[in-house]
Amino acid sequence: MRVHLCAVGRLRSGPERDLVSDYLLRFDRTGRGLALGPATEHEVEDKKNAGMAAEAELLARAVPAGAVLVTLDERGRVMSSPDFAAMLAKWRDGGRQDVAFVIGGADGIDPSLRARADASISFGAMVWPHMLVRVMLAEQLYRAASILSGAPYHRV
């Protein structure tokens, strides 16, 4: 199952870019034998500053047709890493070819796009900068692949 990270904004060189690249590389290596991956980033920018609705349109175009649509949203479901891994495995085992994780801009995700989501997850009650959410998502993807492979990376 291919994984797509669809995010508002460009992640330029720096510590966040390095972390995302490292964790996605680890995910691709670990997930390959599990039919998970590759992971691809799709970065969109609302150059006209037209707001959340314009960002939602750009994000929707970045999501592959037929993909499971998952929003990263403070109102989403908080879950454990093993639950996240199980969710990915369920979609993979159910024959889904693509899953797209959507990360909004500074104002979040437009309600119209949130309403179309198959799932919504949260990394807790705190609000996180979208660049850090991308890092945390990349790490959780790698952790999920590690859990599913039985590797010792995840410890309870």
N, C-alpha and C positions, 0 to 999 in steps of 0.2 A: 504494500500500500504506500503510495507516494504521499509525502507530507509537504504541505505548502505553508509558509509563514508569510502572510499578507499583512503588511504594516504601513501605516502612514509615516512618512519621513525616511530620510536617508541616514543610514548608520555609517558615518565616516570613520576613518582610521582612528584608533584609540583603544582604550581598554575594553569598552563594550564590544566593539567590532572584533577584537581579538578573542574575547570570551565566546561570543556567538559562533565565530568560525571554528574555534576549537571544539565546542560541544557538538556542533552539527557534524563535524568530521568524525568525532567519536560515535555519534548516533549512526551515521552512515555505515561505519565499519562494523558496529555491533548489530545493527538492525538488518544488514544485508542477508544474513543467514536466517532471519526470522520473517522475511518478506515484509520488512518495514524499511521505507526509504526508497529512493534518496529524498533528502530534505532540500527544498528550494525556497529561496527568499524572493518575495515580490514586493518591492518598495514602490509606493505611490506618493505623489506630492500634489497637493492642491495649490498650484502656483498662482491662482487668482484669489486665494483666500476667501473662497465662497462659502466656507463653513462645513459643518458635519454632513449635510446632505450631499455636497459635492464630493467629500471624502468617501462617503458611503458608496457613491456611484463608481468611483475609481477602485475601491476595494472589491466591490461586486464583480467588476470586470476582471480582476486579478484571480478570482476564485474559479478553478476549472469546473466545467459543466459536470453535474452529477456528484460533485465532491460533498462529503460531510462538512457542513459549515459550523465551525465552533468559534464563538466570540470569547475574547478575554475581557471580562467586564467585572467591575466591583460588585455587581448584583448577581453574578453567576454563582454556581455551586462550588463550594470549598470542598476539596477532596484530598485524600492521602495520595502519596506517590504510587502505592500498589493499586489503588482504585483507578488512578489515571492510566497506569499500565494495562489494567484489565479492560478499561474502556477502549483503548487503542486495539487491543487484541480482539475484542468483540467485533469491532468494525472490520478489522482485517479478516477475521474468520467468517464474517458475514458476507464477504465478497466485495467489500467496498474497495475501489481502486485508488481513491484520493481522499485526503482529509485536509481541509484548509483552516488554519487558525488565524483569526482576524484580530489585529491590534489596532485600535483607533488612535487618533491624534490627541492633542492636549485636552480637547473637550469630550473625548470618549467616542462611542460608536452611535451613529444616528439610530433612533428608534426603529426606523423602517428596515434597516439591515439587521438589528437585534431580533426583530420579529421573525425574520426568515431563518434564524439559526436553528440547527438541529440540537445544539447544546451550547451552554454558556458556562465558563469556568472562571473562578476568581482565585487569586493568590492571597486572599485574606481581606479583611475589612479595611485595611489601609489602602490608600491610593498610591500607585507606583508610577514613576516616569515611564513613558512607553519604551524608552531605550532599555531600561532595566527589566521590563516585562519580557522583552525579546530575549534577553540573556537568561532569565529564569525559565522561560518556555524551552529554550534550547537545552538547558541543563536537565529539565524534567523529561524531555524527549529521550535524551541519552540515558537518564536514570530508568525510564520505563523500559527501554531496550535491554538494559542491564538486568533489570528485575525479570523480564521475560526470558532472558537467556540463562538465568541462574547464576550470574556473575556476582561476586561479593561487593560490588560498588555500593549497593543499597544495604544499609544495616538498620535494623529496627531498634 
